[in-house]
C-alpha cells in the first residue's frame, strides 16, 4: 500500500489547504493520475497517484488544513516498486509543475478582450506573484485573480467583470514590473468595451498629469535660471561698486599729495617773505 501525503511546503508556510479531492474510495487509479488538490498562499498544486491501484482510504475533506507529510490518501497496489511520494516529484517548489497546472490548452486561448496590467509597484524586481486561477476557468466580478507582494506593499488584481481566463502571462513566484501584462479575460462585448474605454481614459489622465509635471518642471527650471541671472547681475553690480570705491581710494592719495605740495610751496614763500622782511629791517638798522 502506498500513501499520498502533503508534500514539502515553502519556507514560512506551515499548513496546506485541501482543495478538491478528485477520487473516491474504491476507485481505480493509474500512475500520475490527479487525486487531490492542495493550496497555499503562493501556489495551487495537484497531487498525483504514485502507482496503479485502488483507492483504499481517504483521510481528508475539502476545506481542511493539514501539515507537511500528513497522510491524505492510501492506495492499494500490487506494484513491487516503492515510490517516495515526498520526493521532489511532488515538491511544491518544482518549477515544471507551474505550466501544467496553470497554462492549459482551451478553446478560448488568445481570444481575450480585456487585458489586466500590473499596477505601479514601488520596487521593481523585488516582488512575488501569486496566482489563484488557471487558464480556461470562469471568474466572477471582483474575484481576486492574482496578488503581488513586495517588502513594503501588497497589491490585488481583480476581475473587472464576469468572464473566462484566456491567457496567463505571469505564473507563481515570477517577478513583475509596473505596467506589465498579467493576464487576459474574455468577457461580454459591451462590458469589455466599457472597461477598455475606462482604462484608456485612465491612461490618458496619467499621461496628462505626467505632461503637467514636466511643464511645471520646465517652468521651475526657467524661474531658477532667471533668479540665477538676477543674482549674477547683483554680484556684478557689487563688484562694480567695489571697483568704484577702489578708484576713489586710489584717487584720494593723489589729491592729498597735491594739497601737501601747495602747502609746502606756500610755506616756502612765507618763509622767503619773512626772511626778506628780516633782512630789510637789519639793513635799515645798520644804516
MIDOSE-1310 file (N, C-alpha, C; in nm, 2 decimals, decimal comma, always signed):
residues 287
xxxx	+0,08/-0,12/+0,00/+0,00/+0,00/+0,00/+0,09/+0,12/+0,00; +0,05/+0,22/-0,08/+0,13/+0,35/-0,09/+0,04/+0,46/-0,05; +0,10/+0,57/+0,00/+0,02/+0,68/+0,05/+0,05/+0,81/-0,03; -0,05/+0,89/-0,03/-0,03/+1,03/-0,08/-0,03/+1,12/+0,03
xxxx	+0,08/+1,20/+0,05/+0,10/+1,29/+0,16/+0,11/+1,43/+0,12; +0,09/+1,52/+0,21/+0,12/+1,66/+0,19/+0,27/+1,68/+0,16; +0,31/+1,73/+0,05/+0,45/+1,74/+0,01/+0,52/+1,85/+0,09; +0,65/+1,87/+0,06/+0,72/+1,97/+0,13/+0,67/+2,11/+0,10
xxxx	+0,65/+2,19/+0,20/+0,59/+2,32/+0,18/+0,70/+2,43/+0,17; +0,67/+2,54/+0,11/+0,76/+2,65/+0,10/+0,80/+2,70/+0,24; +0,91/+2,77/+0,25/+0,96/+2,82/+0,38/+0,86/+2,92/+0,43; +0,82/+2,91/+0,56/+0,73/+3,01/+0,62/+0,58/+2,96/+0,61
xxxx	+0,55/+2,86/+0,54/+0,42/+2,81/+0,53/+0,41/+2,67/+0,61; +0,32/+2,67/+0,71/+0,31/+2,55/+0,80/+0,20/+2,45/+0,76; +0,10/+2,50/+0,69/-0,01/+2,41/+0,66/-0,05/+2,43/+0,51; -0,12/+2,33/+0,45/-0,17/+2,34/+0,32/-0,32/+2,32/+0,33
xxxx	-0,39/+2,40/+0,24/-0,54/+2,39/+0,24/-0,58/+2,28/+0,13; -0,67/+2,19/+0,17/-0,71/+2,09/+0,08/-0,82/+2,14/-0,01; -0,79/+2,14/-0,13/-0,89/+2,18/-0,23/-0,98/+2,07/-0,27; -0,99/+2,05/-0,40/-1,08/+1,94/-0,45/-1,02/+1,80/-0,44
xxxx	-1,09/+1,70/-0,39/-1,05/+1,56/-0,40/-1,11/+1,50/-0,52; -1,02/+1,45/-0,61/-1,07/+1,40/-0,74/-1,11/+1,26/-0,74; -1,09/+1,18/-0,63/-1,12/+1,04/-0,64/-1,21/+1,00/-0,52; -1,26/+0,88/-0,52/-1,34/+0,82/-0,41/-1,29/+0,69/-0,37
xxxx	-1,32/+0,64/-0,25/-1,28/+0,51/-0,20/-1,33/+0,40/-0,30; -1,24/+0,31/-0,33/-1,28/+0,20/-0,42/-1,25/+0,23/-0,57; -1,22/+0,35/-0,60/-1,19/+0,39/-0,74/-1,06/+0,34/-0,78; -1,05/+0,29/-0,91/-0,92/+0,25/-0,96/-0,85/+0,38/-1,02
xxxx	-0,72/+0,38/-0,99/-0,64/+0,50/-1,04/-0,52/+0,44/-1,11; -0,46/+0,53/-1,19/-0,34/+0,49/-1,27/-0,23/+0,58/-1,22; -0,11/+0,54/-1,24/+0,01/+0,62/-1,20/+0,00/+0,76/-1,27; +0,04/+0,86/-1,18/+0,04/+1,00/-1,22/-0,10/+1,06/-1,24
xxxx	-0,21/+0,99/-1,21/-0,34/+1,04/-1,22/-0,36/+1,14/-1,10; -0,43/+1,25/-1,13/-0,46/+1,35/-1,02/-0,55/+1,29/-0,92; -0,52/+1,31/-0,79/-0,61/+1,25/-0,69/-0,66/+1,36/-0,59; -0,58/+1,47/-0,58/-0,62/+1,57/-0,48/-0,55/+1,70/-0,51
xxxx	-0,61/+1,81/-0,47/-0,55/+1,94/-0,49/-0,52/+2,01/-0,36; -0,40/+2,06/-0,34/-0,36/+2,13/-0,22/-0,33/+2,28/-0,26; -0,36/+2,37/-0,17/-0,33/+2,51/-0,20/-0,26/+2,57/-0,08; -0,17/+2,67/-0,11/-0,11/+2,76/-0,01/-0,13/+2,90/-0,06
xxxx	-0,08/+3,00/+0,02/-0,09/+3,14/-0,02/-0,01/+3,17/-0,15; +0,08/+3,08/-0,19/+0,17/+3,11/-0,30/+0,14/+3,02/-0,43; +0,07/+2,91/-0,41/+0,06/+2,81/-0,52/-0,06/+2,72/-0,50; -0,11/+2,67/-0,62/-0,21/+2,56/-0,62/-0,15/+2,44/-0,68
xxxx	-0,16/+2,33/-0,62/-0,08/+2,21/-0,67/-0,17/+2,09/-0,67; -0,16/+2,01/-0,78/-0,23/+1,88/-0,78/-0,14/+1,77/-0,74; -0,18/+1,69/-0,65/-0,11/+1,57/-0,61/-0,16/+1,45/-0,70; -0,06/+1,36/-0,73/-0,09/+1,25/-0,82/-0,06/+1,12/-0,76
xxxx	-0,12/+1,02/-0,81/-0,11/+0,88/-0,76/+0,03/+0,83/-0,80; +0,10/+0,77/-0,70/+0,24/+0,72/-0,72/+0,24/+0,59/-0,80; +0,12/+0,53/-0,82/+0,12/+0,39/-0,88/-0,02/+0,36/-0,94; -0,02/+0,25/-1,00/-0,15/+0,19/-1,04/-0,21/+0,12/-0,92
xxxx	-0,35/+0,13/-0,90/-0,41/+0,07/-0,79/-0,55/+0,11/-0,76; -0,60/+0,09/-0,64/-0,73/+0,12/-0,60/-0,73/+0,20/-0,47; -0,81/+0,31/-0,47/-0,81/+0,39/-0,35/-0,87/+0,32/-0,24; -0,79/+0,30/-0,13/-0,83/+0,22/-0,01/-0,89/+0,31/+0,09
xxxx	-0,83/+0,43/+0,12/-0,88/+0,52/+0,22/-0,85/+0,66/+0,18; -0,95/+0,75/+0,22/-0,93/+0,89/+0,21/-0,95/+0,96/+0,34; -0,84/+1,03/+0,39/-0,84/+1,08/+0,53/-0,87/+1,23/+0,53; -0,90/+1,29/+0,42/-0,92/+1,44/+0,42/-1,05/+1,47/+0,36
xxxx	-1,10/+1,59/+0,38/-1,21/+1,65/+0,32/-1,18/+1,79/+0,26; -1,25/+1,83/+0,17/-1,23/+1,96/+0,11/-1,24/+2,07/+0,21; -1,15/+2,17/+0,21/-1,15/+2,28/+0,31/-1,07/+2,26/+0,43; -1,02/+2,14/+0,45/-0,94/+2,12/+0,57/-0,79/+2,17/+0,55
xxxx	-0,72/+2,18/+0,66/-0,58/+2,22/+0,66/-0,50/+2,11/+0,72; -0,39/+2,08/+0,66/-0,30/+1,97/+0,71/-0,15/+2,01/+0,69; -0,08/+1,96/+0,79/+0,07/+1,99/+0,79/+0,14/+1,91/+0,69; +0,27/+1,95/+0,67/+0,36/+1,88/+0,58/+0,37/+1,73/+0,62
xxxx	+0,37/+1,64/+0,52/+0,38/+1,49/+0,54/+0,26/+1,42/+0,60; +0,15/+1,50/+0,62/+0,03/+1,43/+0,67/-0,03/+1,34/+0,56; -0,07/+1,22/+0,60/-0,13/+1,12/+0,50/-0,27/+1,17/+0,46; -0,29/+1,17/+0,33/-0,42/+1,22/+0,28/-0,50/+1,10/+0,22
xxxx	-0,43/+1,02/+0,14/-0,50/+0,91/+0,07/-0,41/+0,79/+0,07; -0,47/+0,67/+0,09/-0,40/+0,54/+0,08/-0,44/+0,47/-0,05; -0,35/+0,41/-0,12/-0,38/+0,34/-0,25/-0,32/+0,20/-0,24; -0,41/+0,10/-0,25/-0,37/-0,04/-0,26/-0,32/-0,07/-0,39
xxxx	-0,20/-0,13/-0,40/-0,13/-0,16/-0,53/-0,06/-0,29/-0,52; -0,05/-0,35/-0,64/+0,03/-0,48/-0,65/+0,17/-0,45/-0,71; +0,20/-0,32/-0,74/+0,33/-0,28/-0,79/+0,43/-0,31/-0,69; +0,54/-0,37/-0,73/+0,65/-0,40/-0,64/+0,74/-0,28/-0,61
xxxx	+0,75/-0,19/-0,71/+0,83/-0,07/-0,70/+0,78/+0,02/-0,59; +0,86/+0,06/-0,49/+0,83/+0,15/-0,39/+0,85/+0,30/-0,44; +0,76/+0,39/-0,41/+0,76/+0,52/-0,46/+0,76/+0,62/-0,34; +0,86/+0,70/-0,33/+0,86/+0,80/-0,22/+0,78/+0,93/-0,27
xxxx	+0,66/+0,94/-0,22/+0,57/+1,05/-0,27/+0,61/+1,18/-0,21; +0,71/+1,18/-0,12/+0,76/+1,31/-0,07/+0,88/+1,36/-0,14; +0,92/+1,29/-0,25/+1,03/+1,33/-0,33/+1,01/+1,46/-0,40; +1,11/+1,51/-0,48/+1,09/+1,63/-0,55/+0,99/+1,62/-0,66
xxxx	+0,94/+1,50/-0,69/+0,84/+1,49/-0,79/+0,71/+1,56/-0,75; +0,68/+1,57/-0,62/+0,57/+1,64/-0,58/+0,60/+1,75/-0,48; +0,72/+1,81/-0,50/+0,77/+1,92/-0,42/+0,70/+2,05/-0,47; +0,64/+2,13/-0,38/+0,57/+2,25/-0,42/+0,67/+2,35/-0,48
xxxx	+0,80/+2,33/-0,47/+0,89/+2,42/-0,54/+0,93/+2,37/-0,68; +0,87/+2,26/-0,72/+0,90/+2,21/-0,85/+0,85/+2,30/-0,96; +0,94/+2,36/-1,04/+0,90/+2,46/-1,13/+0,83/+2,41/-1,25; +0,85/+2,28/-1,30/+0,79/+2,23/-1,42/+0,64/+2,21/-1,40
xxxx	+0,59/+2,21/-1,27/+0,45/+2,19/-1,24/+0,37/+2,31/-1,27; +0,43/+2,43/-1,27/+0,36/+2,55/-1,29/+0,28/+2,56/-1,42; +0,35/+2,53/-1,53/+0,28/+2,54/-1,65/+0,17/+2,43/-1,67; +0,20/+2,31/-1,61/+0,10/+2,21/-1,62/-0,03/+2,24/-1,55
xxxx	-0,01/+2,31/-1,43/-0,13/+2,34/-1,35/-0,20/+2,47/-1,40; -0,13/+2,57/-1,44/-0,19/+2,70/-1,48/-0,21/+2,72/-1,62; -0,12/+2,68/-1,71/-0,13/+2,71/-1,85/-0,18/+2,58/-1,92; -0,29/+2,59/-1,98/-0,35/+2,47/-2,05/-0,41/+2,51/-2,18
xxxx	-0,43/+2,40/-2,26/-0,49/+2,43/-2,39/-0,65/+2,43/-2,38; -0,71/+2,54/-2,43/-0,85/+2,55/-2,43/-0,90/+2,63/-2,55; -1,03/+2,63/-2,57/-1,08/+2,69/-2,70/-1,08/+2,84/-2,70; -1,07/+2,90/-2,58/-1,07/+3,05/-2,57/-0,93/+3,11/-2,56
xxxx	-0,83/+3,03/-2,58/-0,70/+3,08/-2,57/-0,67/+3,18/-2,67; -0,60/+3,29/-2,64/-0,57/+3,40/-2,73/-0,69/+3,48/-2,78; -0,81/+3,47/-2,71/-0,93/+3,54/-2,76/-0,98/+3,64/-2,65; -0,89/+3,68/-2,56/-0,93/+3,77/-2,46/-0,96/+3,91/-2,51
xxxx	-1,05/+3,98/-2,45/-1,08/+4,12/-2,49/-1,06/+4,22/-2,38; -1,01/+4,17/-2,26/-0,98/+4,25/-2,15/-0,84/+4,22/-2,11; -0,75/+4,32/-2,10/-0,61/+4,30/-2,05/-0,60/+4,36/-1,91; -0,54/+4,28/-1,83/-0,52/+4,33/-1,69/-0,37/+4,34/-1,67
xxxx	-0,33/+4,46/-1,63/-0,19/+4,50/-1,61/-0,15/+4,51/-1,47; -0,02/+4,51/-1,44/+0,03/+4,53/-1,31/+0,02/+4,67/-1,27; -0,01/+4,70/-1,14/-0,02/+4,84/-1,10/+0,12/+4,90/-1,09; +0,13/+5,03/-1,04/+0,26/+5,09/-1,01/+0,32/+5,03/-0,89
xxxx	+0,43/+4,96/-0,91/+0,50/+4,89/-0,80/+0,62/+4,97/-0,75; +0,63/+4,99/-0,62/+0,74/+5,08/-0,57/+0,88/+5,03/-0,60; +0,90/+4,90/-0,59/+1,03/+4,84/-0,61/+1,02/+4,73/-0,71; +1,09/+4,75/-0,82/+1,09/+4,65/-0,93/+1,19/+4,54/-0,89
xxxx	+1,16/+4,42/-0,95/+1,24/+4,30/-0,93/+1,26/+4,26/-0,78; +1,17/+4,30/-0,70/+1,17/+4,27/-0,56/+1,03/+4,23/-0,51; +0,96/+4,14/-0,59/+0,83/+4,11/-0,56/+0,80/+3,96/-0,60; +0,69/+3,91/-0,55/+0,65/+3,77/-0,59/+0,50/+3,77/-0,62
xxxx	+0,47/+3,70/-0,73/+0,33/+3,69/-0,78/+0,27/+3,56/-0,73; +0,15/+3,57/-0,68/+0,06/+3,46/-0,65/-0,05/+3,45/-0,75; -0,08/+3,33/-0,80/-0,19/+3,31/-0,90/-0,29/+3,22/-0,84; -0,42/+3,26/-0,85/-0,53/+3,18/-0,79/-0,63/+3,12/-0,89
xxxx	-0,59/+3,13/-1,02/-0,68/+3,08/-1,12/-0,60/+3,01/-1,23; -0,66/+2,94/-1,31/-0,60/+2,87/-1,42/-0,66/+2,92/-1,56; -0,59/+2,90/-1,66/-0,64/+2,93/-1,79/-0,77/+2,85/-1,82; -0,87/+2,91/-1,88/-0,99/+2,84/-1,92/-1,09/+2,83/-1,81
xxxx	-1,06/+2,89/-1,69/-1,16/+2,88/-1,58/-1,25/+3,01/-1,58; -1,37/+3,00/-1,54/-1,46/+3,11/-1,53/-1,44/+3,19/-1,40; -1,45/+3,32/-1,41/-1,43/+3,41/-1,29/-1,55/+3,50/-1,28; -1,57/+3,56/-1,16/-1,68/+3,65/-1,14/-1,62/+3,79/-1,11
xxxx	-1,70/+3,89/-1,12/-1,66/+4,03/-1,10/-1,61/+4,04/-0,96; -1,49/+4,11/-0,95/-1,42/+4,14/-0,82/-1,35/+4,02/-0,76; -1,35/+3,91/-0,83/-1,28/+3,80/-0,78/-1,13/+3,83/-0,79; -1,06/+3,79/-0,68/-0,91/+3,81/-0,68/-0,84/+3,70/-0,77
xxxx	-0,78/+3,75/-0,87/-0,71/+3,65/-0,96/-0,57/+3,63/-0,93; -0,50/+3,74/-0,90/-0,36/+3,74/-0,86/-0,33/+3,84/-0,75; -0,22/+3,82/-0,69/-0,17/+3,93/-0,60/-0,02/+3,94/-0,62; +0,03/+4,06/-0,59/+0,17/+4,09/-0,60/+0,22/+4,14/-0,46
xxxx	+0,32/+4,07/-0,40/+0,36/+4,10/-0,27/+0,51/+4,15/-0,28; +0,53/+4,27/-0,21/+0,67/+4,32/-0,20/+0,70/+4,33/-0,05; +0,82/+4,38/-0,02/+0,85/+4,40/+0,12/+0,78/+4,52/+0,18; +0,72/+4,61/+0,10/+0,66/+4,72/+0,16/+0,51/+4,74/+0,12
xxxx	+0,46/+4,66/+0,03/+0,33/+4,68/-0,02/+0,27/+4,55/-0,07; +0,13/+4,55/-0,09/+0,06/+4,43/-0,13/-0,05/+4,47/-0,23; -0,05/+4,41/-0,35/-0,15/+4,45/-0,45/-0,23/+4,33/-0,49; -0,36/+4,36/-0,52/-0,45/+4,25/-0,57/-0,50/+4,29/-0,71
xxxx	-0,50/+4,19/-0,79/-0,55/+4,21/-0,93/-0,69/+4,13/-0,93; -0,80/+4,21/-0,95/-0,93/+4,15/-0,95/-0,99/+4,16/-1,09; -1,09/+4,07/-1,11/-1,16/+4,06/-1,24/-1,26/+4,18/-1,24; -1,25/+4,27/-1,34/-1,34/+4,38/-1,35/-1,48/+4,34/-1,39
xxxx	-1,50/+4,22/-1,45/-1,63/+4,17/-1,49/-1,63/+4,02/-1,49; -1,75/+3,96/-1,50/-1,75/+3,81/-1,52/-1,69/+3,78/-1,65; -1,62/+3,66/-1,65/-1,56/+3,62/-1,78/-1,48/+3,49/-1,76; -1,40/+3,47/-1,86/-1,32/+3,34/-1,86/-1,17/+3,38/-1,88
xxxx	-1,08/+3,32/-1,81/-0,94/+3,35/-1,82/-0,89/+3,29/-1,95; -0,83/+3,37/-2,04/-0,78/+3,32/-2,17/-0,63/+3,29/-2,16; -0,56/+3,39/-2,11/-0,41/+3,37/-2,11/-0,35/+3,42/-1,98; -0,26/+3,35/-1,92/-0,18/+3,39/-1,81/-0,04/+3,42/-1,86
xxxx	+0,01/+3,54/-1,83/+0,14/+3,59/-1,87/+0,24/+3,59/-1,75; +0,19/+3,57/-1,63/+0,27/+3,56/-1,51/+0,23/+3,44/-1,43; +0,33/+3,36/-1,38/+0,30/+3,24/-1,30/+0,35/+3,26/-1,16; +0,31/+3,17/-1,07/+0,35/+3,19/-0,93/+0,50/+3,20/-0,91
xxxx	+0,54/+3,29/-0,82/+0,68/+3,32/-0,79/+0,76/+3,40/-0,90; +0,69/+3,44/-1,00/+0,75/+3,53/-1,10/+0,77/+3,67/-1,04; +0,86/+3,74/-1,10/+0,87/+3,88/-1,06/+0,80/+3,97/-1,17; +0,76/+4,09/-1,13/+0,68/+4,17/-1,23/+0,72/+4,31/-1,21
xxxx	+0,72/+4,39/-1,32/+0,75/+4,53/-1,32/+0,62/+4,61/-1,34; +0,62/+4,73/-1,30/+0,50/+4,82/-1,32/+0,45/+4,82/-1,46; +0,32/+4,80/-1,48/+0,26/+4,81/-1,61/+0,27/+4,68/-1,70; +0,33/+4,58/-1,65/+0,34/+4,45/-1,73/+0,21/+4,39/-1,74
xxxx	+0,19/+4,32/-1,86/+0,06/+4,25/-1,88/+0,06/+4,12/-1,80; -0,05/+4,10/-1,72/-0,05/+3,99/-1,63/-0,14/+3,87/-1,68; -0,26/+3,91/-1,74/-0,35/+3,81/-1,79/-0,45/+3,87/-1,88; -0,52/+3,79/-1,96/-0,63/+3,84/-2,04/-0,76/+3,76/-2,01
xxxx	-0,87/+3,83/-2,02/-1,01/+3,77/-1,99/-1,09/+3,79/-2,12; -1,19/+3,70/-2,13/-1,29/+3,71/-2,23/-1,42/+3,74/-2,16; -1,48/+3,86/-2,19/-1,60/+3,90/-2,12/-1,70/+3,94/-2,22; -1,82/+3,98/-2,17/-1,92/+4,03/-2,26/-1,87/+4,15/-2,34
xxxx	-1,91/+4,16/-2,46/-1,85/+4,26/-2,55/-1,88/+4,40/-2,49; -2,00/+4,43/-2,45/-2,03/+4,57/-2,40/-1,95/+4,60/-2,27; -1,94/+4,50/-2,18/-1,86/+4,52/-2,06/-1,71/+4,54/-2,09; -1,66/+4,46/-2,19/-1,52/+4,47/-2,23/-1,50/+4,61/-2,29
xxxx	-1,59/+4,66/-2,37/-1,58/+4,79/-2,43/-1,58/+4,90/-2,32; -1,67/+4,88/-2,23/-1,68/+4,98/-2,12/-1,55/+4,98/-2,04; -1,49/+4,86/-2,01/-1,37/+4,86/-1,93/-1,25/+4,92/-2,01; -1,24/+4,88/-2,13/-1,13/+4,93/-2,22/-1,14/+5,08/-2,23
xxxx	-1,26/+5,14/-2,24/-1,27/+5,28/-2,25/-1,22/+5,35/-2,12; -1,26/+5,29/-2,01/-1,22/+5,34/-1,88/-1,07/+5,33/-1,86; -1,02/+5,22/-1,91/-0,87/+5,20/-1,90/-0,80/+5,31/-1,98; -0,85/+5,33/-2,10/-0,79/+5,43/-2,19/-0,80/+5,57/-2,13
xxxx	-0,91/+5,60/-2,07/-0,93/+5,73/-2,01/-0,83/+5,75/-1,89; -0,81/+5,64/-1,82/-0,72/+5,65/-1,70/-0,58/+5,67/-1,75; -0,54/+5,60/-1,86/-0,40/+5,61/-1,92/-0,38/+5,76/-1,97; -0,49/+5,81/-2,04/-0,47/+5,95/-2,09/-0,46/+6,05/-1,97
xxxx	-0,53/+6,02/-1,86/-0,52/+6,11/-1,75/-0,38/+6,11/-1,69; -0,33/+5,99/-1,68/-0,19/+5,97/-1,63/-0,09/+6,05/-1,72; -0,11/+6,03/-1,85/-0,02/+6,10/-1,94/-0,03/+6,25/-1,93; -0,16/+6,30/-1,91/-0,18/+6,44/-1,89/-0,11/+6,49/-1,77
xxxx	-0,12/+6,41/-1,66/-0,06/+6,45/-1,53/+0,09/+6,45/-1,55; +0,14/+6,35/-1,62/+0,29/+6,35/-1,64/+0,33/+6,47/-1,72; +0,25/+6,51/-1,83/+0,29/+6,62/-1,91/+0,28/+6,75/-1,82; +0,18/+6,76/-1,74/+0,17/+6,88/-1,65/+0,29/+6,89/-1,56
xxxx	+0,34/+6,77/-1,50/+0,45/+6,77/-1,42/+0,58/+6,81/-1,49; +0,59/+6,76/-1,62/+0,70/+6,80/-1,70/+0,70/+6,95/-1,73; +0,58/+7,01/-1,76/+0,57/+7,15/-1,78/+0,61/+7,23/-1,66; +0,56/+7,18/-1,54/+0,59/+7,25/-1,42/+0,74/+7,25/-1,39
xxxx	+0,80/+7,14/-1,42/+0,95/+7,12/-1,40/+1,02/+7,22/-1,50; +0,97/+7,23/-1,62/+1,04/+7,33/-1,71/+1,02/+7,47/-1,66; +0,90/+7,51/-1,61/+0,88/+7,64/-1,56/+0,97/+7,67/-1,44; +0,97/+7,57/-1,35/+1,06/+7,59/-1,23/+1,21/+7,61/-1,28
xxxx	+1,25/+7,53/-1,38/+1,39/+7,55/-1,42/+1,41/+7,68/-1,48; +1,30/+7,74/-1,56/+1,31/+7,87/-1,62/+1,32/+7,98/-1,51; +1,24/+7,96/-1,40/+1,24/+8,06/-1,29/+1,38/+8,06/-1,22; +1,43/+7,94/-1,20/+1,56/+7,92/-1,13/+1,67/+7,99/-1,22
xxxx	+1,65/+7,97/-1,35/+1,75/+8,03/-1,44/+1,75/+8,18/-1,43; +1,62/+8,24/-1,43/+1,61/+8,38/-1,42/+1,67/+8,44/-1,28; +1,64/+8,36/-1,18/+1,69/+8,40/-1,05/+1,84/+8,40/-1,05; +1,90/+8,30/-1,11/+2,04/+8,29/-1,12/+2,10/+8,41/-1,20
xxxx	+2,03/+8,45/-1,31/+2,08/+8,56/-1,39/+2,08/+8,69/-1,30; +1,96/+8,71/-1,23/+1,95/+8,83/-1,14/+2,06/+8,83/-1,04; +2,08/+8,72/-0,97/+2,18/+8,71/-0,87/+2,32/+8,74/-0,93; +2,34/+8,69/-1,05/+2,47/+8,72/-1,12/+2,49/+8,87/-1,15
xxxx	+2,37/+8,93/-1,19/+2,38/+9,08/-1,21/+2,40/+9,15/-1,09; +2,34/+9,11/-0,97/+2,36/+9,18/-0,85/+2,51/+9,17/-0,81; +2,57/+9,05/-0,83/+2,71/+9,03/-0,79/+2,80/+9,12/-0,88; +2,76/+9,13/-1,01/+2,84/+9,22/-1,09/+2,83/+9,37/-1,05
xxxx	+2,71/+9,41/-1,01/+2,69/+9,55/-0,96/+2,77/+9,57/-0,83; +2,77/+9,47/-0,75/+2,85/+9,49/-0,62/+3,00/+9,50/-0,66; +3,04/+9,41/-0,75/+3,18/+9,42/-0,79/+3,21/+9,55/-0,85; +3,12/+9,61/-0,94/+3,14/+9,74/-1,00/+3,15/+9,85/-0,89
xxxx	+3,06/+9,84/-0,79/+3,07/+9,93/-0,68/+3,20/+9,92/-0,60; +3,25/+9,80/-0,58/+3,38/+9,78/-0,51/+3,49/+9,84/-0,60; +3,48/+9,83/-0,73/+3,58/+9,88/-0,82/+3,58/+10,03/-0,81; +3,46/+10,10/-0,81/+3,45/+10,24/-0,80/+3,51/+10,29/-0,67
xxxx	+3,48/+10,22/-0,56/+3,54/+10,25/-0,43/+3,69/+10,25/-0,44; +3,74/+10,14/-0,50/+3,88/+10,13/-0,52/+3,94/+10,25/-0,59; +3,87/+10,29/-0,70/+3,92/+10,40/-0,78/+3,92/+10,53/-0,69; +3,81/+10,55/-0,61/+3,81/+10,66/-0,53/+3,92/+10,66/-0,43
xxxx	+3,95/+10,55/-0,37/+4,05/+10,53/-0,27/+4,19/+10,56/-0,33; +4,20/+10,51/-0,46/+4,33/+10,53/-0,52/+4,35/+10,67/-0,57; +4,24/+10,74/-0,59/+4,25/+10,88/-0,63/+4,28/+10,97/-0,51; +4,23/+10,94/-0,40/+4,25/+11,02/-0,28/+4,39/+11,05/-0,24
xxxx	+4,48/+10,95/-0,25/+4,62/+10,98/-0,22/+4,68/+11,09/-0,31; +4,64/+11,09/-0,44/+4,69/+11,19/-0,54/+4,65/+11,33/-0,49; +4,52/+11,35/-0,45/+4,47/+11,48/-0,41/+4,54/+11,52/-0,29; +4,56/+11,43/-0,19/+4,64/+11,47/-0,07/+4,78/+11,52/-0,10
xxxx	+4,84/+11,45/-0,19/+4,98/+11,49/-0,23/+4,97/+11,63/-0,30; +4,87/+11,66/-0,37/+4,86/+11,79/-0,44/+4,85/+11,90/-0,34; +4,76/+11,88/-0,24/+4,74/+11,98/-0,14/+4,87/+12,00/-0,05; +4,93/+11,89/-0,03/+5,06/+11,89/+0,05/+5,16/+11,97/-0,02
xxxx	+5,17/+11,95/-0,15/+5,27/+12,02/-0,23/+5,24/+12,17/-0,23; +5,11/+12,21/-0,24/+5,07/+12,35/-0,24/+5,11/+12,41/-0,10; +5,08/+12,33/+0,01/+5,11/+12,38/+0,14/+5,26/+12,40/+0,16; +5,34/+12,31/+0,10/+5,49/+12,33/+0,11/+5,54/+12,45/+0,04
xxxx	+5,48/+12,47/-0,08/+5,52/+12,59/-0,16/+5,48/+12,72/-0,09; +5,36/+12,72/-0,03/+5,31/+12,84/+0,04/+5,40/+12,86/+0,16; +5,44/+12,75/+0,23/+5,52/+12,77/+0,34/+5,66/+12,82/+0,30; +5,71/+12,78/+0,19/+5,84/+12,83/+0,14/+5,83/+12,97/+0,10
xxxx	+5,72/+13,01/+0,04/+5,70/+13,15/+0,01/+5,69/+13,24/+0,13; +5,61/+13,19/+0,23/+5,60/+13,27/+0,35/+5,74/+13,28/+0,42; +5,81/+13,17/+0,42/+5,94/+13,18/+0,49/+6,04/+13,27/+0,41; +6,03/+13,27/+0,28/+6,11/+13,36/+0,20/+6,07/+13,50/+0,22
xxxx	+5,94/+13,53/+0,23/+5,89/+13,67/+0,26/+5,94/+13,71/+0,40; +5,93/+13,62/+0,49/+5,97/+13,66/+0,63/+6,12/+13,69/+0,63; +6,20/+13,61/+0,56/+6,34/+13,63/+0,56/+6,38/+13,76/+0,49; +6,30/+13,79/+0,39/+6,33/+13,92/+0,31/+6,30/+14,04/+0,41
xxxx	+6,18/+14,03/+0,48/+6,15/+14,13/+0,57/+6,26/+14,15/+0,68; +6,30/+14,04/+0,73/+6,40/+14,04/+0,84/+6,53/+14,10/+0,79; +6,57/+14,06/+0,67/+6,70/+14,12/+0,61/+6,68/+14,27/+0,59; +6,56/+14,31/+0,54/+6,54/+14,45/+0,52/+6,54/+14,53/+0,65
xxxx	+6,49/+14,48/+0,75/+6,49/+14,55/+0,88/+6,63/+14,57/+0,93; +6,71/+14,46/+0,92/+6,85/+14,46/+0,97/+6,93/+14,57/+0,89; +6,90/+14,57/+0,76/+6,98/+14,67/+0,68/+6,94/+14,81/+0,71; +6,82/+14,84/+0,75/+6,78/+14,97/+0,79/+6,84/+15,01/+0,92
xxx	+6,85/+14,92/+1,01/+6,92/+14,94/+1,14/+7,07/+14,98/+1,12; +7,13/+14,91/+1,03/+7,27/+14,93/+1,01/+7,29/+15,07/+0,95; +7,21/+15,12/+0,87/+7,22/+15,25/+0,81/+7,19/+15,35/+0,91
